[in-house]
Amino acid sequence: MQNRLGFFGAGSMAEALLKGILSASVLAPEDIFVINRKNDDRLKFFEKTYGVNTTRDYGRLVGECGTLVIAVKPGDVKGIMLKIRDFLTQQHTIISVAAGITTSRIEEFAGKRIRVIRAMPNTSCQVKESATAIAAGRHAGRDDLEKAFRIFSSVGQVIKVDEKWLDAVTALSGSGPAYVYLMMEALTEAGMKEGLPREISYELAVQTVFGAAKMVKETGEHPVCLRKKVTSPGGTTMAGIETLERMGFTNCIIQAVNSAARRSREMMEGGSCGNS
C-alpha cells in the first residue's frame, strides 16, 4: 500500500502529474489508481492511455494506496474527505493541490489525526516546468515531504516552505503564468501596432519571453544584471524601460501579487473556494 498512489480527480492537473510520475519512473502504472466523481469516459481514457487502475470504489482506492493526491476543485475537497475519512488510517499521506484549503481544514474534514501535505504547482506542470511549493501539516513528517518532493519534481522545480507562505506562493507562482501570458499578449499587440503581422509579432513575443527566462536559469545571473547588460544609456531598450517605469510597471506587478495573495487569504478565512 505504501508504494501505491491514488488520485482523486482526473482533470488536467492530475493528468500532468501522472505523466510526469510515469515518465520519471517514480511509480509504475499498476501502482497508480484514479477515481473521479462521474466522468466515466475520462477514467477510460486514463486506463487506456496510461495503463493505470481506475475505480468507482472510494474504499478500495484508499485501501490500496498509501499516498492520496487530492486533485479536485477546492469546493469539492470537503465532499471527497467525507467520503473517505472512515477508510483513512495513520499510514496514509494526503497531498492536496487545492488552492485556499489549509492542511488544518483537511484534518478537520478527516475528523482524525492525519498526515497532510499541501502543494501549490502551476499550469506549467503540463510541460514539466512547474514552480511548485510544498508545505507540511502538523502531523506530517520528513518522509511525507519527501514523497511529495519526488512526485512534484517529476513535473518541475520544487521548493519546501512553511504553510504560512502559501498565500504568497499562490499569488506569485500559482497565478504568475497568467501575468506572463498577459505580458506576451501585450507584446504581440504592440508589435502589431508597429506594423508587424500578427503571426510574426506573436512568435517574436513568445520566443523573447522563453529566451529571457532561459538566460536567467542557465547563466545563473540575477535579472537585474541581465537587464543592465541590454540597457545601454540613450538606447532603444532604455527608452522602453523608462516608459515602463513611468507608467508604474514594477508597482503594477507588485500590486497584482498583493491582490492575489489577499484573495487567497480571504478564501481561506471565509471558507469560500475558488481556483488559483
C-alpha positions in Angstrom: 0.0 0.0 0.0 2.8 2.4 0.9 4.2 2.2 -2.6 0.9 3.0 -4.3 -0.6 6.3 -5.3 -4.2 7.3 -5.6 -5.6 10.3 -7.5 -8.9 11.9 -6.6 -9.8 13.8 -9.8 -8.9 13.1 -13.4 -8.5 16.6 -14.7 -5.6 18.4 -16.4 -3.6 18.7 -13.1 -4.0 15.0 -12.3 -3.0 14.1 -15.8 0.0 16.3 -15.9 1.2 14.9 -12.6 0.5 11.3 -13.8 2.5 11.8 -17.0 5.4 13.3 -15.0 5.4 10.4 -12.5 5.4 7.8 -15.2 8.0 9.4 -17.4 10.3 9.8 -14.5 9.7 6.2 -13.4 8.7 7.4 -9.9 6.0 4.6 -10.0 4.8 2.0 -12.4 1.3 2.3 -13.9 0.0 -0.7 -12.0 0.8 1.1 -8.7 -1.4 4.1 -9.5 -5.2 4.4 -9.1 -7.5 7.1 -10.4 -11.1 8.0 -9.4 -13.4 10.9 -10.3 -16.9 11.9 -9.5 -18.8 11.0 -12.6 -16.9 11.1 -15.9 -16.6 7.5 -17.0 -15.1 8.5 -20.4 -12.3 10.3 -18.6 -11.5 7.2 -16.5 -11.5 5.0 -19.6 -9.1 7.5 -21.2 -6.7 7.3 -18.2 -6.8 3.5 -18.2 -6.3 3.1 -21.9 -3.7 5.8 -22.4 -1.5 5.3 -19.3 -2.3 1.8 -18.1 -3.3 2.9 -14.6 -6.0 1.4 -12.5 -9.4 3.2 -12.3 -12.2 2.6 -9.9 -15.5 4.0 -8.6 -15.0 2.5 -5.2 -13.5 5.1 -2.8 -12.9 2.5 -0.1 -10.9 0.3 -2.5 -8.7 3.2 -3.6 -7.9 4.2 -0.1 -7.3 0.6 0.9 -4.9 0.1 -2.0 -3.0 3.3 -1.8 -0.8 4.8 1.0 -0.5 8.2 -0.7 -3.6 10.0 -1.8 -3.5 13.1 -4.1 -6.5 15.4 -3.9 -6.6 17.0 -7.3 -10.1 18.4 -7.4 -11.6 21.9 -7.3 -11.3 23.5 -3.9 -15.1 23.3 -3.5 -15.0 19.6 -3.9 -12.4 18.8 -1.2 -14.8 18.5 1.7 -17.0 16.1 -0.1 -14.0 13.9 -1.0 -12.8 13.9 2.6 -16.2 13.0 4.0 -16.4 10.0 1.6 -13.0 8.6 2.5 -12.5 9.6 6.1 -13.8 6.3 7.5 -11.2 4.4 5.5 -8.2 6.6 6.4 -5.5 5.4 8.8 -2.3 6.8 10.2 -0.5 5.1 7.4 -2.0 7.4 4.8 -0.4 10.6 3.5 -2.7 13.1 1.8 -1.3 15.5 -0.7 -3.7 18.4 -1.7 -3.2 20.7 -4.6 -6.5 22.6 -3.9 -5.9 26.4 -3.6 -7.1 28.1 -0.4 -7.7 24.8 1.6 -5.3 24.6 4.5 -3.9 21.4 6.0 -5.8 22.1 9.2 -9.0 22.3 7.2 -8.3 18.9 5.6 -7.5 17.4 9.0 -10.8 18.8 10.2 -12.7 17.2 7.3 -11.0 13.9 8.1 -12.0 14.1 11.7 -8.9 12.4 12.9 -5.1 12.8 13.1 -3.9 12.5 9.5 -0.7 13.4 7.7 -1.3 16.2 5.1 1.0 17.9 2.6 -0.3 21.0 0.8 1.2 21.7 -2.6 0.9 24.6 -5.0 2.1 23.8 -8.5 1.2 25.9 -11.5 0.0 25.1 -15.0 3.5 24.7 -16.4 3.5 21.3 -14.8 1.9 20.2 -18.1 5.3 20.8 -19.8 7.3 19.7 -16.8 8.4 23.2 -15.9 6.2 23.9 -12.8 7.3 26.0 -9.9 5.8 24.0 -7.0 5.9 24.8 -3.3 5.1 22.2 -0.7 4.3 22.6 2.9 3.7 20.0 5.7 0.7 19.9 8.0 1.2 19.5 11.8 1.2 15.7 11.7 3.3 15.2 8.5 6.9 14.3 8.8 10.1 14.3 6.7 9.1 11.1 4.8 5.8 12.7 3.8 7.6 15.7 2.4 10.0 13.5 0.5 7.1 11.7 -1.1 5.6 15.0 -2.2 9.0 16.2 -3.4 9.5 13.1 -5.6 6.1 13.5 -7.1 6.3 17.2 -8.0 10.0 17.0 -9.0 8.8 14.9 -11.9 7.0 18.0 -13.3 9.4 20.8 -12.5 11.2 22.5 -9.6 10.0 22.0 -6.0 10.6 24.3 -3.0 9.8 23.4 0.6 8.1 26.2 2.5 6.2 26.9 5.7 2.5 26.8 5.1 2.1 30.4 6.2 3.8 31.4 3.0 1.5 29.5 0.6 -0.8 32.5 0.1 2.2 34.4 -1.3 3.2 31.4 -3.3 -0.3 31.1 -4.8 -0.2 34.8 -5.8 3.4 34.6 -7.2 4.0 31.3 -8.9 0.4 29.9 -8.9 -1.1 32.9 -10.6 2.2 34.1 -12.1 1.9 32.3 -15.5 -1.2 34.4 -16.2 0.7 37.6 -15.6 3.4 36.5 -18.1 0.8 35.4 -20.6 -0.8 38.9 -20.3 2.6 40.5 -21.0 3.0 38.2 -24.0 -0.4 39.4 -25.3 0.7 43.0 -24.8 4.0 42.5 -26.6 2.2 40.9 -29.5 -0.3 43.7 -29.7 2.5 46.3 -29.5 4.4 44.7 -32.4 1.2 44.7 -34.5 0.7 48.4 -33.8 4.2 49.0 -35.1 3.3 47.2 -38.3 4.3 43.6 -37.8 1.9 40.8 -39.0 0.2 39.1 -36.1 1.9 35.7 -36.6 5.4 37.3 -36.7 4.7 39.5 -33.7 3.3 36.5 -31.7 6.3 34.3 -32.5 8.8 37.0 -31.5 6.9 37.7 -28.2 6.8 34.0 -27.2 10.5 33.3 -28.0 11.6 36.5 -26.3 9.9 35.5 -23.0 11.2 32.0 -23.3 14.7 33.1 -24.1 14.8 35.6 -21.3 13.7 33.0 -18.7 16.3 30.5 -20.1 19.0 33.1 -19.8 18.3 33.6 -16.1 18.2 29.9 -15.5 21.2 28.8 -17.4 23.6 31.7 -16.7 22.7 32.0 -13.0 22.9 35.8 -13.3 20.4 37.9 -11.5 17.7 39.5 -13.7 18.9 43.0 -12.6 22.4 42.2 -14.0 21.0 40.8 -17.3 18.7 43.8 -17.7 21.5 46.2 -17.2 23.6 44.4 -19.9 21.0 45.0 -22.5 20.0 48.5 -21.4 22.5 50.9 -23.0 22.3 54.6 -22.0 20.3 56.5 -24.6 19.4 53.3 -26.5 16.2 51.8 -27.6 15.8 49.5 -24.5 16.4 52.4 -22.2 13.6 54.3 -23.9 11.3 51.4 -23.4 12.3 50.8 -19.7 11.9 54.4 -18.9 8.3 54.3 -20.3 7.5 51.2 -18.3 8.7 52.7 -15.1 7.0 56.0 -15.7 3.7 54.1 -16.2 4.3 52.1 -13.0 5.1 48.7 -14.4 7.0 47.4 -11.4 4.4 48.6 -9.0 1.6 47.1 -11.1 3.2 43.6 -10.8 3.8 44.0 -7.0 0.2 45.1 -6.6 -1.1 42.2 -8.7 0.7 39.7 -6.5 -0.6 41.5 -3.4 -4.2 41.4 -4.6 -3.9 37.7 -5.5 -2.4 36.9 -2.0 -5.1 38.9 -0.3 -7.8 36.9 -2.2 -6.2 33.6 -1.2 -6.3 34.7 2.4 -9.9 35.7 2.0 -10.8 32.3 0.5 -9.2 30.6 3.5 -10.7 32.8 6.2 -14.2 33.0 4.7 -14.5 29.3 3.8 -15.2 30.1 0.1 -13.3 28.1 -2.5 -12.0 29.1 -5.9 -9.2 28.4 -8.4 -5.8 29.9 -8.3 
